[in-house]
Amino acid sequence: MKARRGLVHDVFVEGDQCAVYAGDQVVVLSPIATTVLLQLDEHWTPVPELVRAVESIYGPPPQGSTADAVARIMEELSSAHIVQLHAFGL
């Protein structure tokens, strides 16, 4: 799977969090979701690169895998139209 930023009007970063204006809503992101978003631009980025970026900053989660955590974040960001997802082979 790969990802890129959706139609984001504005991003305000403060510390390790950000507020994103996308569509008709403003969403405040967690530090990990902020890390994911800041890795993205208009070009497609393979999700494993995002997983590595998150793990390099935060280390592995106490339970589960970083890949699963990033996948959940990506689904939430996609639902809010903050990122676009593309599965390989589609």
PDB file of N, CA, C and O in Angstrom:
ATOM      1  N   MET A   1       0.841  -1.166   0.000  1.00  0.00           N
ATOM      2  CA  MET A   1       0.000   0.000   0.000  1.00  0.00           C
ATOM      3  C   MET A   1       0.890   1.235   0.000  1.00  0.00           C
ATOM      4  O   MET A   1       2.011   1.222   0.510  1.00  0.00           O
ATOM      5  N   LYS A   2       0.357   2.296  -0.587  1.00  0.00           N
ATOM      6  CA  LYS A   2       1.075   3.562  -0.590  1.00  0.00           C
ATOM      7  C   LYS A   2       0.092   4.676  -0.256  1.00  0.00           C
ATOM      8  O   LYS A   2      -1.123   4.495  -0.333  1.00  0.00           O
ATOM      9  N   ALA A   3       0.637   5.830   0.116  1.00  0.00           N
ATOM     10  CA  ALA A   3      -0.200   6.939   0.573  1.00  0.00           C
ATOM     11  C   ALA A   3       0.373   8.262   0.097  1.00  0.00           C
ATOM     12  O   ALA A   3       1.562   8.376  -0.203  1.00  0.00           O
ATOM     13  N   ARG A   4      -0.505   9.262   0.035  1.00  0.00           N
ATOM     14  CA  ARG A   4      -0.095  10.640  -0.220  1.00  0.00           C
ATOM     15  C   ARG A   4      -1.102  11.560   0.457  1.00  0.00           C
ATOM     16  O   ARG A   4      -2.189  11.137   0.850  1.00  0.00           O
ATOM     17  N   ARG A   5      -0.718  12.823   0.585  1.00  0.00           N
ATOM     18  CA  ARG A   5      -1.631  13.789   1.205  1.00  0.00           C
ATOM     19  C   ARG A   5      -2.878  13.941   0.354  1.00  0.00           C
ATOM     20  O   ARG A   5      -2.827  13.907  -0.875  1.00  0.00           O
ATOM     21  N   GLY A   6      -3.985  14.107   1.034  1.00  0.00           N
ATOM     22  CA  GLY A   6      -5.223  14.438   0.351  1.00  0.00           C
ATOM     23  C   GLY A   6      -5.276  15.941   0.119  1.00  0.00           C
ATOM     24  O   GLY A   6      -4.255  16.626   0.174  1.00  0.00           O
ATOM     25  N   LEU A   7      -6.469  16.441  -0.138  1.00  0.00           N
ATOM     26  CA  LEU A   7      -6.638  17.877  -0.359  1.00  0.00           C
ATOM     27  C   LEU A   7      -6.668  18.572   1.000  1.00  0.00           C
ATOM     28  O   LEU A   7      -7.724  18.761   1.605  1.00  0.00           O
ATOM     29  N   VAL A   8      -5.485  18.942   1.453  1.00  0.00           N
ATOM     30  CA  VAL A   8      -5.311  19.602   2.746  1.00  0.00           C
ATOM     31  C   VAL A   8      -5.138  21.091   2.484  1.00  0.00           C
ATOM     32  O   VAL A   8      -4.239  21.500   1.749  1.00  0.00           O
ATOM     33  N   HIS A   9      -5.999  21.895   3.086  1.00  0.00           N
ATOM     34  CA  HIS A   9      -5.941  23.342   2.880  1.00  0.00           C
ATOM     35  C   HIS A   9      -4.839  23.996   3.702  1.00  0.00           C
ATOM     36  O   HIS A   9      -4.181  24.928   3.239  1.00  0.00           O
ATOM     37  N   ASP A  10      -4.640  23.501   4.933  1.00  0.00           N
ATOM     38  CA  ASP A  10      -3.649  24.118   5.808  1.00  0.00           C
ATOM     39  C   ASP A  10      -3.264  23.136   6.907  1.00  0.00           C
ATOM     40  O   ASP A  10      -4.061  22.295   7.321  1.00  0.00           O
ATOM     41  N   VAL A  11      -2.029  23.263   7.367  1.00  0.00           N
ATOM     42  CA  VAL A  11      -1.526  22.465   8.488  1.00  0.00           C
ATOM     43  C   VAL A  11      -0.842  23.422   9.453  1.00  0.00           C
ATOM     44  O   VAL A  11       0.024  24.201   9.053  1.00  0.00           O
ATOM     45  N   PHE A  12      -1.229  23.365  10.719  1.00  0.00           N
ATOM     46  CA  PHE A  12      -0.601  24.164  11.763  1.00  0.00           C
ATOM     47  C   PHE A  12       0.081  23.200  12.720  1.00  0.00           C
ATOM     48  O   PHE A  12      -0.578  22.389  13.370  1.00  0.00           O
ATOM     49  N   VAL A  13       1.403  23.292  12.803  1.00  0.00           N
ATOM     50  CA  VAL A  13       2.180  22.394  13.659  1.00  0.00           C
ATOM     51  C   VAL A  13       2.619  23.151  14.900  1.00  0.00           C
ATOM     52  O   VAL A  13       3.146  24.261  14.815  1.00  0.00           O
ATOM     53  N   GLU A  14       2.394  22.534  16.053  1.00  0.00           N
ATOM     54  CA  GLU A  14       2.887  23.084  17.313  1.00  0.00           C
ATOM     55  C   GLU A  14       3.417  21.922  18.138  1.00  0.00           C
ATOM     56  O   GLU A  14       2.676  21.019  18.525  1.00  0.00           O
ATOM     57  N   GLY A  15       4.716  21.968  18.397  1.00  0.00           N
ATOM     58  CA  GLY A  15       5.337  20.860  19.124  1.00  0.00           C
ATOM     59  C   GLY A  15       5.286  19.594  18.296  1.00  0.00           C
ATOM     60  O   GLY A  15       5.703  19.581  17.138  1.00  0.00           O
ATOM     61  N   ASP A  16       4.773  18.528  18.894  1.00  0.00           N
ATOM     62  CA  ASP A  16       4.728  17.254  18.175  1.00  0.00           C
ATOM     63  C   ASP A  16       3.336  16.930  17.650  1.00  0.00           C
ATOM     64  O   ASP A  16       3.077  15.800  17.238  1.00  0.00           O
ATOM     65  N   GLN A  17       2.429  17.921  17.663  1.00  0.00           N
ATOM     66  CA  GLN A  17       1.083  17.721  17.151  1.00  0.00           C
ATOM     67  C   GLN A  17       0.778  18.755  16.083  1.00  0.00           C
ATOM     68  O   GLN A  17       1.482  19.754  15.939  1.00  0.00           O
ATOM     69  N   CYS A  18      -0.303  18.488  15.326  1.00  0.00           N
ATOM     70  CA  CYS A  18      -0.722  19.474  14.339  1.00  0.00           C
ATOM     71  C   CYS A  18      -2.239  19.491  14.230  1.00  0.00           C
ATOM     72  O   CYS A  18      -2.926  18.543  14.612  1.00  0.00           O
ATOM     73  N   ALA A  19      -2.734  20.596  13.699  1.00  0.00           N
ATOM     74  CA  ALA A  19      -4.140  20.736  13.337  1.00  0.00           C
ATOM     75  C   ALA A  19      -4.184  20.822  11.821  1.00  0.00           C
ATOM     76  O   ALA A  19      -3.410  21.555  11.206  1.00  0.00           O
ATOM     77  N   VAL A  20      -5.092  20.070  11.229  1.00  0.00           N
ATOM     78  CA  VAL A  20      -5.187  19.987   9.772  1.00  0.00           C
ATOM     79  C   VAL A  20      -6.561  20.489   9.337  1.00  0.00           C
ATOM     80  O   VAL A  20      -7.590  20.057   9.857  1.00  0.00           O
ATOM     81  N   TYR A  21      -6.557  21.411   8.374  1.00  0.00           N
ATOM     82  CA  TYR A  21      -7.802  21.886   7.770  1.00  0.00           C
ATOM     83  C   TYR A  21      -7.937  21.173   6.437  1.00  0.00           C
ATOM     84  O   TYR A  21      -7.192  21.448   5.497  1.00  0.00           O
ATOM     85  N   ALA A  22      -8.894  20.252   6.359  1.00  0.00           N
ATOM     86  CA  ALA A  22      -9.130  19.469   5.143  1.00  0.00           C
ATOM     87  C   ALA A  22     -10.637  19.394   4.918  1.00  0.00           C
ATOM     88  O   ALA A  22     -11.403  19.138   5.847  1.00  0.00           O
ATOM     89  N   GLY A  23     -11.051  19.621   3.671  1.00  0.00           N
ATOM     90  CA  GLY A  23     -12.483  19.636   3.398  1.00  0.00           C
ATOM     91  C   GLY A  23     -13.119  20.781   4.158  1.00  0.00           C
ATOM     92  O   GLY A  23     -12.706  21.932   4.016  1.00  0.00           O
ATOM     93  N   ASP A  24     -14.126  20.471   4.966  1.00  0.00           N
ATOM     94  CA  ASP A  24     -14.796  21.509   5.757  1.00  0.00           C
ATOM     95  C   ASP A  24     -14.589  21.307   7.253  1.00  0.00           C
ATOM     96  O   ASP A  24     -15.403  21.745   8.066  1.00  0.00           O
ATOM     97  N   GLN A  25     -13.486  20.635   7.611  1.00  0.00           N
ATOM     98  CA  GLN A  25     -13.245  20.349   9.025  1.00  0.00           C
ATOM     99  C   GLN A  25     -11.792  20.594   9.414  1.00  0.00           C
ATOM    100  O   GLN A  25     -10.886  20.564   8.581  1.00  0.00           O
ATOM    101  N   VAL A  26     -11.604  20.836  10.703  1.00  0.00           N
ATOM    102  CA  VAL A  26     -10.270  20.934  11.286  1.00  0.00           C
ATOM    103  C   VAL A  26     -10.118  19.744  12.220  1.00  0.00           C
ATOM    104  O   VAL A  26     -10.972  19.496  13.070  1.00  0.00           O
ATOM    105  N   VAL A  27      -9.017  19.009  12.054  1.00  0.00           N
ATOM    106  CA  VAL A  27      -8.759  17.813  12.850  1.00  0.00           C
ATOM    107  C   VAL A  27      -7.416  17.987  13.548  1.00  0.00           C
ATOM    108  O   VAL A  27      -6.422  18.329  12.908  1.00  0.00           O
ATOM    109  N   VAL A  28      -7.381  17.754  14.852  1.00  0.00           N
ATOM    110  CA  VAL A  28      -6.132  17.780  15.609  1.00  0.00           C
ATOM    111  C   VAL A  28      -5.585  16.361  15.640  1.00  0.00           C
ATOM    112  O   VAL A  28      -6.274  15.427  16.049  1.00  0.00           O
ATOM    113  N   LEU A  29      -4.339  16.210  15.204  1.00  0.00           N
ATOM    114  CA  LEU A  29      -3.730  14.888  15.103  1.00  0.00           C
ATOM    115  C   LEU A  29      -2.839  14.589  16.298  1.00  0.00           C
ATOM    116  O   LEU A  29      -2.246  15.486  16.896  1.00  0.00           O
ATOM    117  N   SER A  30      -2.761  13.320  16.625  1.00  0.00           N
ATOM    118  CA  SER A  30      -1.850  12.845  17.670  1.00  0.00           C
ATOM    119  C   SER A  30      -0.410  13.028  17.191  1.00  0.00           C
ATOM    120  O   SER A  30      -0.180  13.263  16.005  1.00  0.00           O
ATOM    121  N   PRO A  31       0.546  12.922  18.090  1.00  0.00           N
ATOM    122  CA  PRO A  31       1.945  13.020  17.662  1.00  0.00           C
ATOM    123  C   PRO A  31       2.322  11.986  16.589  1.00  0.00           C
ATOM    124  O   PRO A  31       3.037  12.317  15.642  1.00  0.00           O
ATOM    125  N   ILE A  32       1.857  10.758  16.726  1.00  0.00           N
ATOM    126  CA  ILE A  32       2.218   9.742  15.728  1.00  0.00           C
ATOM    127  C   ILE A  32       1.540  10.039  14.397  1.00  0.00           C
ATOM    128  O   ILE A  32       2.174   9.921  13.349  1.00  0.00           O
ATOM    129  N   ALA A  33       0.266  10.422  14.415  1.00  0.00           N
ATOM    130  CA  ALA A  33      -0.420  10.780  13.171  1.00  0.00           C
ATOM    131  C   ALA A  33       0.233  12.001  12.530  1.00  0.00           C
ATOM    132  O   ALA A  33       0.319  12.086  11.305  1.00  0.00           O
ATOM    133  N   THR A  34       0.693  12.944  13.348  1.00  0.00           N
ATOM    134  CA  THR A  34       1.413  14.108  12.828  1.00  0.00           C
ATOM    135  C   THR A  34       2.698  13.671  12.133  1.00  0.00           C
ATOM    136  O   THR A  34       3.020  14.165  11.052  1.00  0.00           O
ATOM    137  N   THR A  35       3.425  12.755  12.745  1.00  0.00           N
ATOM    138  CA  THR A  35       4.648  12.231  12.125  1.00  0.00           C
ATOM    139  C   THR A  35       4.338  11.630  10.767  1.00  0.00           C
ATOM    140  O   THR A  35       5.054  11.877   9.796  1.00  0.00           O
ATOM    141  N   VAL A  36       3.273  10.841  10.695  1.00  0.00           N
ATOM    142  CA  VAL A  36       2.878  10.222   9.422  1.00  0.00           C
ATOM    143  C   VAL A  36       2.562  11.302   8.397  1.00  0.00           C
ATOM    144  O   VAL A  36       3.080  11.267   7.281  1.00  0.00           O
ATOM    145  N   LEU A  37       1.720  12.256   8.764  1.00  0.00           N
ATOM    146  CA  LEU A  37       1.310  13.288   7.811  1.00  0.00           C
ATOM    147  C   LEU A  37       2.496  14.095   7.300  1.00  0.00           C
ATOM    148  O   LEU A  37       2.572  14.399   6.109  1.00  0.00           O
ATOM    149  N   LEU A  38       3.419  14.443   8.186  1.00  0.00           N
ATOM    150  CA  LEU A  38       4.554  15.272   7.773  1.00  0.00           C
ATOM    151  C   LEU A  38       5.519  14.533   6.855  1.00  0.00           C
ATOM    152  O   LEU A  38       6.371  15.160   6.226  1.00  0.00           O
ATOM    153  N   GLN A  39       5.401  13.217   6.768  1.00  0.00           N
ATOM    154  CA  GLN A  39       6.214  12.435   5.832  1.00  0.00           C
ATOM    155  C   GLN A  39       5.625  12.452   4.421  1.00  0.00           C
ATOM    156  O   GLN A  39       6.291  12.054   3.466  1.00  0.00           O
ATOM    157  N   LEU A  40       4.383  12.911   4.288  1.00  0.00           N
ATOM    158  CA  LEU A  40       3.665  12.825   3.014  1.00  0.00           C
ATOM    159  C   LEU A  40       3.619  14.157   2.285  1.00  0.00           C
ATOM    160  O   LEU A  40       3.616  15.226   2.896  1.00  0.00           O
ATOM    161  N   ASP A  41       3.582  14.063   0.962  1.00  0.00           N
ATOM    162  CA  ASP A  41       3.333  15.214   0.102  1.00  0.00           C
ATOM    163  C   ASP A  41       2.442  14.730  -1.032  1.00  0.00           C
ATOM    164  O   ASP A  41       1.679  13.781  -0.850  1.00  0.00           O
ATOM    165  N   GLU A  42       2.521  15.367  -2.209  1.00  0.00           N
ATOM    166  CA  GLU A  42       1.643  14.983  -3.315  1.00  0.00           C
ATOM    167  C   GLU A  42       2.099  13.709  -4.031  1.00  0.00           C
ATOM    168  O   GLU A  42       1.373  13.175  -4.870  1.00  0.00           O
ATOM    169  N   HIS A  43       3.283  13.229  -3.707  1.00  0.00           N
ATOM    170  CA  HIS A  43       3.802  12.005  -4.325  1.00  0.00           C
ATOM    171  C   HIS A  43       3.453  10.797  -3.467  1.00  0.00           C
ATOM    172  O   HIS A  43       3.344  10.901  -2.245  1.00  0.00           O
ATOM    173  N   TRP A  44       3.280   9.653  -4.114  1.00  0.00           N
ATOM    174  CA  TRP A  44       2.949   8.421  -3.389  1.00  0.00           C
ATOM    175  C   TRP A  44       4.154   7.946  -2.577  1.00  0.00           C
ATOM    176  O   TRP A  44       5.274   7.902  -3.086  1.00  0.00           O
ATOM    177  N   THR A  45       3.920   7.597  -1.333  1.00  0.00           N
ATOM    178  CA  THR A  45       4.953   7.086  -0.429  1.00  0.00           C
ATOM    179  C   THR A  45       4.545   5.692   0.026  1.00  0.00           C
ATOM    180  O   THR A  45       3.431   5.515   0.519  1.00  0.00           O
ATOM    181  N   PRO A  46       5.419   4.694  -0.126  1.00  0.00           N
ATOM    182  CA  PRO A  46       5.083   3.356   0.364  1.00  0.00           C
ATOM    183  C   PRO A  46       4.877   3.377   1.883  1.00  0.00           C
ATOM    184  O   PRO A  46       5.658   3.988   2.613  1.00  0.00           O
ATOM    185  N   VAL A  47       3.835   2.713   2.343  1.00  0.00           N
ATOM    186  CA  VAL A  47       3.525   2.693   3.774  1.00  0.00           C
ATOM    187  C   VAL A  47       4.682   2.139   4.607  1.00  0.00           C
ATOM    188  O   VAL A  47       4.890   2.626   5.718  1.00  0.00           O
ATOM    189  N   PRO A  48       5.457   1.139   4.130  1.00  0.00           N
ATOM    190  CA  PRO A  48       6.601   0.697   4.943  1.00  0.00           C
ATOM    191  C   PRO A  48       7.582   1.823   5.281  1.00  0.00           C
ATOM    192  O   PRO A  48       8.215   1.785   6.336  1.00  0.00           O
ATOM    193  N   GLU A  49       7.718   2.823   4.408  1.00  0.00           N
ATOM    194  CA  GLU A  49       8.570   3.976   4.731  1.00  0.00           C
ATOM    195  C   GLU A  49       7.992   4.763   5.907  1.00  0.00           C
ATOM    196  O   GLU A  49       8.734   5.252   6.759  1.00  0.00           O
ATOM    197  N   LEU A  50       6.672   4.879   5.947  1.00  0.00           N
ATOM    198  CA  LEU A  50       6.020   5.581   7.053  1.00  0.00           C
ATOM    199  C   LEU A  50       6.194   4.807   8.354  1.00  0.00           C
ATOM    200  O   LEU A  50       6.418   5.393   9.413  1.00  0.00           O
ATOM    201  N   VAL A  51       6.090   3.492   8.262  1.00  0.00           N
ATOM    202  CA  VAL A  51       6.285   2.634   9.440  1.00  0.00           C
ATOM    203  C   VAL A  51       7.693   2.830   9.994  1.00  0.00           C
ATOM    204  O   VAL A  51       7.875   2.970  11.204  1.00  0.00           O
ATOM    205  N   ARG A  52       8.687   2.840   9.108  1.00  0.00           N
ATOM    206  CA  ARG A  52      10.076   3.040   9.557  1.00  0.00           C
ATOM    207  C   ARG A  52      10.254   4.411  10.208  1.00  0.00           C
ATOM    208  O   ARG A  52      10.947   4.531  11.219  1.00  0.00           O
ATOM    209  N   ALA A  53       9.633   5.439   9.639  1.00  0.00           N
ATOM    210  CA  ALA A  53       9.751   6.788  10.209  1.00  0.00           C
ATOM    211  C   ALA A  53       9.153   6.834  11.613  1.00  0.00           C
ATOM    212  O   ALA A  53       9.751   7.404  12.525  1.00  0.00           O
ATOM    213  N   VAL A  54       7.986   6.242  11.786  1.00  0.00           N
ATOM    214  CA  VAL A  54       7.338   6.229  13.104  1.00  0.00           C
ATOM    215  C   VAL A  54       8.183   5.448  14.100  1.00  0.00           C
ATOM    216  O   VAL A  54       8.405   5.903  15.222  1.00  0.00           O
ATOM    217  N   GLU A  55       8.653   4.277  13.691  1.00  0.00           N
ATOM    218  CA  GLU A  55       9.425   3.446  14.615  1.00  0.00           C
ATOM    219  C   GLU A  55      10.767   4.091  14.961  1.00  0.00           C
ATOM    220  O   GLU A  55      11.269   3.908  16.071  1.00  0.00           O
ATOM    221  N   SER A  56      11.356   4.846  14.026  1.00  0.00           N
ATOM    222  CA  SER A  56      12.640   5.488  14.324  1.00  0.00           C
ATOM    223  C   SER A  56      12.487   6.578  15.384  1.00  0.00           C
ATOM    224  O   SER A  56      13.433   6.870  16.116  1.00  0.00           O
ATOM    225  N   ILE A  57      11.303   7.180  15.467  1.00  0.00           N
ATOM    226  CA  ILE A  57      11.061   8.239  16.446  1.00  0.00           C
ATOM    227  C   ILE A  57      10.515   7.686  17.760  1.00  0.00           C
ATOM    228  O   ILE A  57      10.960   8.082  18.837  1.00  0.00           O
ATOM    229  N   TYR A  58       9.558   6.776  17.671  1.00  0.00           N
ATOM    230  CA  TYR A  58       8.832   6.322  18.862  1.00  0.00           C
ATOM    231  C   TYR A  58       9.204   4.919  19.330  1.00  0.00           C
ATOM    232  O   TYR A  58       8.835   4.517  20.433  1.00  0.00           O
ATOM    233  N   GLY A  59       9.927   4.172  18.505  1.00  0.00           N
ATOM    234  CA  GLY A  59      10.232   2.788  18.854  1.00  0.00           C
ATOM    235  C   GLY A  59       9.015   1.904  18.632  1.00  0.00           C
ATOM    236  O   GLY A  59       7.957   2.390  18.233  1.00  0.00           O
ATOM    237  N   PRO A  60       9.160   0.611  18.887  1.00  0.00           N
ATOM    238  CA  PRO A  60       8.028  -0.298  18.679  1.00  0.00           C
ATOM    239  C   PRO A  60       6.968  -0.108  19.773  1.00  0.00           C
ATOM    240  O   PRO A  60       7.296   0.270  20.898  1.00  0.00           O
ATOM    241  N   PRO A  61       5.704  -0.368  19.442  1.00  0.00           N
ATOM    242  CA  PRO A  61       4.653  -0.235  20.452  1.00  0.00           C
ATOM    243  C   PRO A  61       4.748  -1.350  21.492  1.00  0.00           C
ATOM    244  O   PRO A  61       5.317  -2.405  21.210  1.00  0.00           O
ATOM    245  N   PRO A  62       4.201  -1.135  22.686  1.00  0.00           N
ATOM    246  CA  PRO A  62       4.266  -2.160  23.726  1.00  0.00           C
ATOM    247  C   PRO A  62       3.497  -3.423  23.346  1.00  0.00           C
ATOM    248  O   PRO A  62       3.859  -4.521  23.767  1.00  0.00           O
ATOM    249  N   GLN A  63       2.443  -3.271  22.556  1.00  0.00           N
ATOM    250  CA  GLN A  63       1.659  -4.414  22.081  1.00  0.00           C
ATOM    251  C   GLN A  63       1.402  -4.237  20.599  1.00  0.00           C
ATOM    252  O   GLN A  63       1.272  -3.110  20.120  1.00  0.00           O
ATOM    253  N   GLY A  64       1.328  -5.341  19.867  1.00  0.00           N
ATOM    254  CA  GLY A  64       1.060  -5.264  18.440  1.00  0.00           C
ATOM    255  C   GLY A  64       2.295  -4.836  17.679  1.00  0.00           C
ATOM    256  O   GLY A  64       3.416  -4.926  18.181  1.00  0.00           O
ATOM    257  N   SER A  65       2.077  -4.369  16.460  1.00  0.00           N
ATOM    258  CA  SER A  65       3.200  -3.966  15.617  1.00  0.00           C
ATOM    259  C   SER A  65       3.038  -2.515  15.181  1.00  0.00           C
ATOM    260  O   SER A  65       1.935  -1.969  15.164  1.00  0.00           O
ATOM    261  N   THR A  66       4.149  -1.915  14.834  1.00  0.00           N
ATOM    262  CA  THR A  66       4.113  -0.547  14.315  1.00  0.00           C
ATOM    263  C   THR A  66       3.311  -0.504  13.024  1.00  0.00           C
ATOM    264  O   THR A  66       2.560   0.442  12.790  1.00  0.00           O
ATOM    265  N   ALA A  67       3.465  -1.528  12.182  1.00  0.00           N
ATOM    266  CA  ALA A  67       2.734  -1.574  10.911  1.00  0.00           C
ATOM    267  C   ALA A  67       1.226  -1.553  11.146  1.00  0.00           C
ATOM    268  O   ALA A  67       0.501  -0.853  10.439  1.00  0.00           O
ATOM    269  N   ASP A  68       0.748  -2.310  12.130  1.00  0.00           N
ATOM    270  CA  ASP A  68      -0.688  -2.313  12.437  1.00  0.00           C
ATOM    271  C   ASP A  68      -1.142  -0.948  12.950  1.00  0.00           C
ATOM    272  O   ASP A  68      -2.207  -0.463  12.569  1.00  0.00           O
ATOM    273  N   ALA A  69      -0.342  -0.335  13.805  1.00  0.00           N
ATOM    274  CA  ALA A  69      -0.688   0.985  14.345  1.00  0.00           C
ATOM    275  C   ALA A  69      -0.747   2.028  13.229  1.00  0.00           C
ATOM    276  O   ALA A  69      -1.672   2.838  13.180  1.00  0.00           O
ATOM    277  N   VAL A  70       0.239   2.005  12.339  1.00  0.00           N
ATOM    278  CA  VAL A  70       0.257   2.961  11.225  1.00  0.00           C
ATOM    279  C   VAL A  70      -0.915   2.695  10.286  1.00  0.00           C
ATOM    280  O   VAL A  70      -1.514   3.641   9.773  1.00  0.00           O
ATOM    281  N   ALA A  71      -1.251   1.437  10.053  1.00  0.00           N
ATOM    282  CA  ALA A  71      -2.398   1.111   9.193  1.00  0.00           C
ATOM    283  C   ALA A  71      -3.690   1.693   9.770  1.00  0.00           C
ATOM    284  O   ALA A  71      -4.510   2.234   9.027  1.00  0.00           O
ATOM    285  N   ARG A  72      -3.877   1.588  11.082  1.00  0.00           N
ATOM    286  CA  ARG A  72      -5.075   2.165  11.718  1.00  0.00           C
ATOM    287  C   ARG A  72      -5.091   3.689  11.558  1.00  0.00           C
ATOM    288  O   ARG A  72      -6.127   4.279  11.250  1.00  0.00           O
ATOM    289  N   ILE A  73      -3.944   4.308  11.769  1.00  0.00           N
ATOM    290  CA  ILE A  73      -3.847   5.764  11.606  1.00  0.00           C
ATOM    291  C   ILE A  73      -4.153   6.155  10.169  1.00  0.00           C
ATOM    292  O   ILE A  73      -4.873   7.124   9.928  1.00  0.00           O
ATOM    293  N   MET A  74      -3.612   5.410   9.214  1.00  0.00           N
ATOM    294  CA  MET A  74      -3.836   5.729   7.802  1.00  0.00           C
ATOM    295  C   MET A  74      -5.319   5.623   7.448  1.00  0.00           C
ATOM    296  O   MET A  74      -5.833   6.454   6.699  1.00  0.00           O
ATOM    297  N   GLU A  75      -6.009   4.618   7.973  1.00  0.00           N
ATOM    298  CA  GLU A  75      -7.445   4.474   7.717  1.00  0.00           C
ATOM    299  C   GLU A  75      -8.218   5.664   8.288  1.00  0.00           C
ATOM    300  O   GLU A  75      -9.130   6.184   7.644  1.00  0.00           O
ATOM    301  N   GLU A  76      -7.854   6.093   9.496  1.00  0.00           N
ATOM    302  CA  GLU A  76      -8.522   7.247  10.104  1.00  0.00           C
ATOM    303  C   GLU A  76      -8.258   8.521   9.304  1.00  0.00           C
ATOM    304  O   GLU A  76      -9.174   9.310   9.069  1.00  0.00           O
ATOM    305  N   LEU A  77      -7.017   8.720   8.890  1.00  0.00           N
ATOM    306  CA  LEU A  77      -6.681   9.906   8.098  1.00  0.00           C
ATOM    307  C   LEU A  77      -7.368   9.868   6.741  1.00  0.00           C
ATOM    308  O   LEU A  77      -7.787  10.903   6.225  1.00  0.00           O
ATOM    309  N   SER A  78      -7.483   8.685   6.166  1.00  0.00           N
ATOM    310  CA  SER A  78      -8.179   8.533   4.893  1.00  0.00           C
ATOM    311  C   SER A  78      -9.665   8.845   5.046  1.00  0.00           C
ATOM    312  O   SER A  78     -10.253   9.504   4.189  1.00  0.00           O
ATOM    313  N   SER A  79     -10.270   8.377   6.126  1.00  0.00           N
ATOM    314  CA  SER A  79     -11.695   8.650   6.375  1.00  0.00           C
ATOM    315  C   SER A  79     -11.970  10.146   6.494  1.00  0.00           C
ATOM    316  O   SER A  79     -13.049  10.616   6.133  1.00  0.00           O
ATOM    317  N   ALA A  80     -10.993  10.886   7.000  1.00  0.00           N
ATOM    318  CA  ALA A  80     -11.125  12.343   7.136  1.00  0.00           C
ATOM    319  C   ALA A  80     -10.652  13.079   5.883  1.00  0.00           C
ATOM    320  O   ALA A  80     -10.615  14.309   5.865  1.00  0.00           O
ATOM    321  N   HIS A  81     -10.290  12.335   4.836  1.00  0.00           N
ATOM    322  CA  HIS A  81      -9.816  12.898   3.563  1.00  0.00           C
ATOM    323  C   HIS A  81      -8.518  13.686   3.710  1.00  0.00           C
ATOM    324  O   HIS A  81      -8.226  14.581   2.917  1.00  0.00           O
ATOM    325  N   ILE A  82      -7.747  13.339   4.734  1.00  0.00           N
ATOM    326  CA  ILE A  82      -6.455  13.987   4.951  1.00  0.00           C
ATOM    327  C   ILE A  82      -5.376  13.297   4.135  1.00  0.00           C
ATOM    328  O   ILE A  82      -4.426  13.941   3.690  1.00  0.00           O
ATOM    329  N   VAL A  83      -5.513  11.999   3.936  1.00  0.00           N
ATOM    330  CA  VAL A  83      -4.599  11.252   3.068  1.00  0.00           C
ATOM    331  C   VAL A  83      -5.404  10.425   2.076  1.00  0.00           C
ATOM    332  O   VAL A  83      -6.576  10.116   2.295  1.00  0.00           O
ATOM    333  N   GLN A  84      -4.742  10.078   0.984  1.00  0.00           N
ATOM    334  CA  GLN A  84      -5.289   9.149  -0.002  1.00  0.00           C
ATOM    335  C   GLN A  84      -4.478   7.868   0.079  1.00  0.00           C
ATOM    336  O   GLN A  84      -3.255   7.906   0.218  1.00  0.00           O
ATOM    337  N   LEU A  85      -5.159   6.738  -0.006  1.00  0.00           N
ATOM    338  CA  LEU A  85      -4.494   5.440   0.032  1.00  0.00           C
ATOM    339  C   LEU A  85      -4.671   4.745  -1.299  1.00  0.00           C
ATOM    340  O   LEU A  85      -5.683   4.916  -1.979  1.00  0.00           O
ATOM    341  N   HIS A  86      -3.674   3.957  -1.662  1.00  0.00           N
ATOM    342  CA  HIS A  86      -3.727   3.174  -2.892  1.00  0.00           C
ATOM    343  C   HIS A  86      -3.110   1.816  -2.602  1.00  0.00           C
ATOM    344  O   HIS A  86      -1.957   1.720  -2.184  1.00  0.00           O
ATOM    345  N   ALA A  87      -3.887   0.774  -2.829  1.00  0.00           N
ATOM    346  CA  ALA A  87      -3.367  -0.585  -2.658  1.00  0.00           C
ATOM    347  C   ALA A  87      -2.683  -1.001  -3.952  1.00  0.00           C
ATOM    348  O   ALA A  87      -3.201  -0.750  -5.040  1.00  0.00           O
ATOM    349  N   PHE A  88      -1.529  -1.630  -3.838  1.00  0.00           N
ATOM    350  CA  PHE A  88      -0.813  -2.093  -5.023  1.00  0.00           C
ATOM    351  C   PHE A  88      -1.684  -3.084  -5.773  1.00  0.00           C
ATOM    352  O   PHE A  88      -2.420  -3.861  -5.164  1.00  0.00           O
ATOM    353  N   GLY A  89      -1.599  -3.056  -7.091  1.00  0.00           N
ATOM    354  CA  GLY A  89      -2.322  -4.008  -7.919  1.00  0.00           C
ATOM    355  C   GLY A  89      -3.737  -3.583  -8.258  1.00  0.00           C
ATOM    356  O   GLY A  89      -4.444  -4.310  -8.955  1.00  0.00           O
ATOM    357  N   LEU A  90      -4.171  -2.417  -7.779  1.00  0.00           N
ATOM    358  CA  LEU A  90      -5.516  -1.945  -8.100  1.00  0.00           C
ATOM    359  C   LEU A  90      -5.467  -0.928  -9.205  1.00  0.00           C
ATOM    360  O   LEU A  90      -6.506  -0.412  -9.616  1.00  0.00           O
TER     361      LEU A  90
END
